[in-house]
Amino acid sequence: MRIALITTVQHNPGDDFVRDGIKYLIRRLLPHADIHFENIHKHAPITARYGFAKKRKLDGLDRLLPLRVTRDRILESDLVIQCGAPVYWCHARVNAHCCDNEWFEPLIRRRLSRNHKAAFLNIAGGSCQLYHSDGSEICDRCLDYIKLLYDAARVTTLRDDLARTILSRTPAPALAPVIPCPSLFAVDEYNITPQVGEFIVLNFMQLAGHYSFAQSIDRDRWKTVLTRFYNEIRLNAPVIFACHDRLEIEWARSIDSEATIFYSTRAADYIKFYARAQFGIVNRLHAAYALASLGKPSLVIGNDSRSCMADLIETERLYVNDVTVDALVDYFDRLAVRASHFGDRIRQIKREALAGYLDSMAIIQ
C-alpha cells in the first residue's frame, strides 16, 4: 500500500512529530498491511515527482511539466494524507490567505483528481489566527476554499476548537471531530519511554511564534521577562534551552552566552531529550505535545490561535504580551507539583485520542 504524506521534509521537528504520529496511527489501523510511505514537501509540490525530492528550487517547473513525463507519488498512491498543519487562516492586513496556499492546487486538484483509486484524508487541520480570534474575520474567499478542502477529503479531523468554529461558518456548514494533534503519538512510533526528570526545558522564540501577523508583539519585553525568569530559576534548577532550529540557538545565546542548549537534526532525538525532562515552559506547541506525550507537563506561551492546541491536552497557556516574571515563577512552582501526576491524565487523553482517530480513519481499513 502506497501512502503519500503531504508534510514538510527537513524543515521543522514539530512537522516530523505530526507525520510520524500519523504513521503510528496508520500502522494501528492496518497492522498486517505492507505499507510504503512517501513524503511530499508541501512548500515545493515538485517533490511529488520521483527524482525531484531535492530540487525544491525548481518548483516553478512543476507547473510546466506534463504529469505523464515523470513518475509521481500522488498518482501512484493508494492514500493521500495532509499531515497536521494550520490549514485555515486569513490575515487581510498582511494579504495572507489559506486559499492561496502552494500545495492544494498542484497536489489535490491537479494530481489527486486524476487518481480515482486514492482517498484523501485531511488529518489534524488547524487554525492560525490571532491569539484572541473568534474566526469571524475569515473572508468569503477563504471560507469557500475551506469548504472545497473539506469536500475533497474523505476524512477531516481538526486539532483545535477555533478550526471547528471556522469550518462551521463555511457555505453549507460542515462538521469534523476535534482530536489532539497526532504528534502525541510520535513517542509511540519511535518507541521511546519517559525517564525520571533531570532538568527544566525552556524554548524561546522572539515573537513567541513564527509570525506577528501585524500584531503589536512586544518582543523586547518578552525577552526581558524570560531572561529575568531564567536567571532566577537557574540558580536552583538545571535548565536547558530546546532549540527547534538554528536561529533559536542564537536567541538562546542572547539570553545567556553560556546556556546549555539542545539541538538536533533528527526528530527522534528531541523525543529522547524531552523524555528526560521534568517539565517545560515553551513557545513551540509541538515541544509541549512531545513533553505531554511522555507525561511531562508544560506551559505554552504563544501569540496566535495555534496555542489553542494546548487546551486539548490540558496544558495551560498564556498570551505573550500578558506574561510577567511573577506569573512564570508561579507556573514554575505549579508545574513542579503537577509533574508528579500528569502522566496518569495524559495516558487517558491519549487513549481517547487514539480511539477518536481509529474511528475517524476506519474507512481505509
C-alpha positions in Angstrom: 0.0 0.0 0.0 1.5 3.4 -1.0 0.6 6.3 1.2 1.6 9.8 0.1 2.2 12.2 3.1 1.7 15.9 2.5 4.1 17.3 5.1 7.5 19.1 5.3 10.9 17.5 4.9 13.9 18.5 6.9 12.1 21.7 7.8 10.6 21.5 11.3 10.8 18.8 14.1 7.2 19.5 15.0 6.1 18.6 11.5 8.1 15.4 11.9 6.3 14.6 15.1 3.0 15.0 13.4 3.9 12.9 10.4 5.4 10.1 12.5 2.4 10.1 14.8 0.2 9.6 11.8 2.4 6.7 10.7 1.8 5.1 14.1 -2.0 5.5 13.7 -1.9 4.0 10.2 0.1 1.0 11.5 -2.5 0.6 14.2 -5.3 0.6 11.7 -3.5 -1.6 9.2 -1.3 -3.9 11.3 -0.9 -6.5 8.6 -0.5 -4.3 5.6 2.7 -3.8 3.6 2.9 0.0 3.8 5.2 2.2 1.9 5.2 5.9 3.0 6.2 8.7 0.5 6.9 12.2 1.8 6.0 15.3 -0.2 7.3 18.6 0.9 4.2 20.8 0.7 6.1 24.0 0.1 7.6 22.5 -3.0 5.0 20.4 -4.8 7.5 19.3 -7.4 8.7 16.9 -4.7 5.7 14.8 -5.6 7.6 13.7 -8.7 10.1 10.9 -8.2 13.7 12.2 -8.8 12.9 15.8 -7.6 12.9 15.3 -3.9 16.0 17.6 -3.5 15.1 20.0 -6.3 12.8 22.3 -4.4 14.0 25.5 -6.1 12.8 24.1 -9.4 9.2 24.2 -8.2 8.0 26.5 -10.9 9.0 23.8 -13.4 6.3 21.6 -11.9 3.5 23.7 -13.4 5.1 23.4 -16.9 6.0 19.7 -16.9 3.2 17.4 -18.0 2.5 14.9 -15.3 3.0 12.0 -17.7 6.7 12.6 -18.1 7.7 11.6 -14.6 6.5 9.0 -12.1 4.5 10.7 -9.3 3.9 9.9 -5.7 0.3 11.1 -5.6 -0.6 9.5 -8.9 0.8 6.2 -7.7 -0.7 6.3 -4.2 -3.5 4.4 -2.6 -4.0 7.0 0.1 -3.0 10.7 0.4 -2.8 12.4 3.8 -2.4 16.0 4.8 -0.3 15.7 7.9 -1.5 18.0 10.6 -0.8 21.7 10.0 -2.5 25.1 10.0 -4.9 24.8 7.1 -7.4 27.6 8.0 -6.0 31.1 8.1 -6.9 34.5 6.8 -4.9 37.7 7.5 -6.1 40.5 5.2 -3.8 43.1 6.8 -0.7 41.2 5.5 -2.5 39.7 2.5 -2.1 36.1 3.7 -5.0 33.7 2.8 -5.2 30.0 3.1 -6.9 29.8 -0.3 -3.6 30.9 -1.8 -1.5 28.1 -0.3 1.1 26.4 -2.5 0.0 22.8 -2.2 -3.7 22.4 -2.8 -3.9 23.3 -6.4 -0.9 21.2 -7.7 -1.3 18.2 -5.3 -5.0 17.8 -4.8 -6.8 19.5 -7.8 -4.2 18.7 -10.4 -2.9 15.3 -9.3 -5.3 13.6 -6.9 -8.3 14.4 -9.2 -6.7 12.0 -11.7 -6.1 9.2 -9.3 -9.5 7.7 -8.7 -8.4 4.9 -6.5 -6.8 7.1 -3.8 -8.7 8.6 -0.8 -7.6 11.9 0.6 -7.5 12.4 4.4 -7.1 15.8 5.9 -5.8 14.9 9.4 -5.3 17.4 12.2 -6.1 20.5 10.3 -5.7 23.6 12.5 -6.2 27.3 12.6 -3.6 30.0 12.6 -5.4 33.3 13.5 -4.7 36.0 16.1 -4.5 34.7 19.6 -7.9 36.0 20.6 -9.7 35.3 17.3 -13.3 34.1 17.2 -12.9 33.3 13.5 -15.3 36.0 12.3 -12.5 37.7 10.3 -12.2 34.8 7.7 -13.0 36.2 4.3 -15.6 34.7 1.9 -12.9 33.6 -0.5 -11.1 31.6 2.3 -14.4 30.2 3.5 -15.1 28.9 0.0 -11.7 27.3 -0.1 -12.1 25.7 3.3 -15.4 24.1 2.2 -13.7 23.0 -1.0 -10.9 21.4 1.0 -13.4 19.7 3.2 -15.4 18.3 0.3 -12.2 17.0 -1.3 -11.4 14.9 1.8 -12.9 11.6 2.7 -12.0 12.3 6.3 -11.3 15.6 8.1 -10.2 15.9 11.7 -9.2 19.1 13.4 -6.7 19.9 16.1 -8.2 23.0 17.8 -11.6 24.4 18.6 -11.2 27.5 16.6 -10.7 25.4 13.5 -14.1 23.8 14.1 -15.7 27.2 14.6 -14.2 28.4 11.3 -15.4 25.2 9.5 -18.9 25.7 10.8 -19.0 29.1 9.1 -18.4 27.8 5.6 -21.2 27.5 3.0 -23.4 24.5 3.8 -21.6 24.4 7.2 -19.5 21.2 7.8 -18.6 19.4 10.9 -15.4 17.4 11.9 -14.1 16.0 15.1 -11.6 17.9 17.2 -8.9 15.5 18.4 -5.5 16.2 20.0 -2.7 16.5 17.3 -1.3 13.1 16.3 2.1 14.4 17.3 1.0 13.0 20.6 1.8 9.5 19.2 5.3 10.2 17.8 6.7 8.8 21.0 4.9 5.5 20.2 6.2 5.4 16.7 9.8 6.0 18.0 9.2 3.5 20.9 10.7 5.9 23.4 9.8 5.7 27.1 9.8 8.6 29.7 12.7 8.9 32.2 13.0 10.5 35.6 13.0 14.3 35.2 16.5 15.7 35.2 16.1 19.3 34.0 13.6 22.1 33.1 13.1 22.8 29.4 12.8 26.4 28.1 12.0 27.2 24.5 12.4 30.8 23.2 11.1 32.3 20.0 11.5 36.1 19.6 7.8 36.6 18.8 6.6 33.6 20.8 5.5 32.3 17.5 6.5 32.2 13.8 4.8 35.5 12.7 3.4 38.6 14.2 0.5 38.9 11.7 0.8 42.7 12.2 0.0 42.3 15.9 1.9 44.6 18.3 4.1 41.8 19.9 6.5 43.4 22.3 9.5 41.1 21.6 11.8 43.2 23.7 9.6 42.9 26.7 9.1 39.2 26.2 12.8 38.6 26.1 13.4 40.7 29.2 10.7 38.8 31.1 12.1 35.4 30.1 15.7 36.5 30.8 14.8 37.6 34.3 12.9 34.5 35.0 15.7 32.3 33.6 18.3 34.0 35.8 16.1 33.4 38.8 15.4 29.7 38.3 18.7 28.6 37.0 20.3 29.2 40.4 18.2 26.3 41.9 17.4 24.0 38.9 19.2 22.7 35.8 17.7 24.5 32.8 18.2 23.5 29.1 17.0 25.5 26.1 15.4 23.3 23.4 16.0 24.9 20.1 14.0 23.6 17.1 16.1 25.5 14.6 19.5 27.2 14.4 18.0 30.7 14.8 16.6 29.7 18.2 20.2 28.8 19.2 21.2 32.4 18.6 18.2 33.7 20.5 19.0 31.4 23.5 22.6 32.6 23.4 21.4 36.2 23.5 19.8 35.4 26.9 22.9 33.5 28.2 26.0 33.0 26.2 26.8 30.0 28.4 23.4 28.5 28.3 23.0 24.7 27.9 21.3 24.1 24.6 19.8 21.1 22.9 19.6 21.0 19.1 19.4 18.1 16.6 18.6 17.4 13.0 16.7 14.3 14.0 13.2 14.4 15.3 13.6 11.3 17.4 16.5 12.9 19.3 14.1 15.6 20.5 11.7 13.0 21.9 14.6 11.3 23.7 15.6 14.6 25.1 12.1 15.5 26.3 11.9 12.1 27.8 14.5 13.2 30.4 12.9 16.5 31.3 10.8 17.3 34.3 8.6 19.9 32.7 8.8 22.8 30.2 7.9 26.4 29.5 7.8 26.7 25.8 6.7 28.7 22.7 6.7 25.7 20.4 3.4 23.9 20.5 5.0 20.6 19.5 7.5 20.9 22.3 4.5 20.9 24.6 3.0 18.0 22.8 6.2 16.0 22.9 6.6 16.6 26.6 2.9 15.8 27.2 3.2 12.5 25.3 5.8 11.5 27.8 3.8 12.5 30.8 5.7 15.8 31.3 3.5 19.0 31.8 4.3 22.4 30.3 3.2 26.0 29.9 2.7 27.3 26.4 3.3 31.0 25.7 2.1 32.0 22.3 0.9 34.7 20.0 -1.6 33.0 17.7 -4.5 30.6 17.7 -2.3 27.5 17.3 -1.9 27.9 21.1 -5.4 26.5 21.4 -4.0 23.1 20.7 -2.7 23.1 24.3 -6.3 23.0 25.6 -6.9 19.5 24.2 -4.0 18.1 26.3 -5.0 20.0 29.4 -1.9 22.2 29.1 -2.1 25.8 30.3 -1.3 28.7 28.0 -0.7 32.4 28.1 -0.7 35.2 25.5 2.9 36.5 25.2 2.0 40.2 25.9 0.4 39.2 29.2 3.3 37.3 30.6 5.1 38.6 33.7 8.1 37.3 35.7 5.8 36.7 38.7 3.4 34.7 36.6 6.2 32.5 35.3 7.5 31.8 38.8 4.0 30.8 39.8 3.6 28.5 36.9 7.1 27.1 37.5 6.0 26.1 41.1 2.7 24.6 39.8 4.4 22.6 37.1 6.9 21.1 39.6 3.9 19.8 41.6 1.9 18.7 38.5 4.9 16.7 37.1 4.3 14.0 39.7 0.8 13.1 38.5 0.3 14.5 34.9 1.3 11.1 33.4 -1.9 9.4 34.6 -4.1 12.1 33.0 -2.2 12.2 29.7 -2.5 8.4 29.3 -6.3 8.8 29.5 -6.2 11.7 27.0 -4.0 9.5 24.6 -6.4 6.6 24.9 -9.4 8.8 24.0 -7.4 10.4 21.1 -6.4 7.1 19.7 -9.9 5.8 19.8 -11.0 9.1 18.0 -8.5 8.7 15.3 -9.1 5.0 14.7 -12.8 5.6 14.5 -12.4 8.6 12.1 -10.0 6.9 9.8 -11.7 3.5 9.8 -12.7 3.9 6.1 -9.1 3.0 5.0 -9.4 -0.5 6.5 
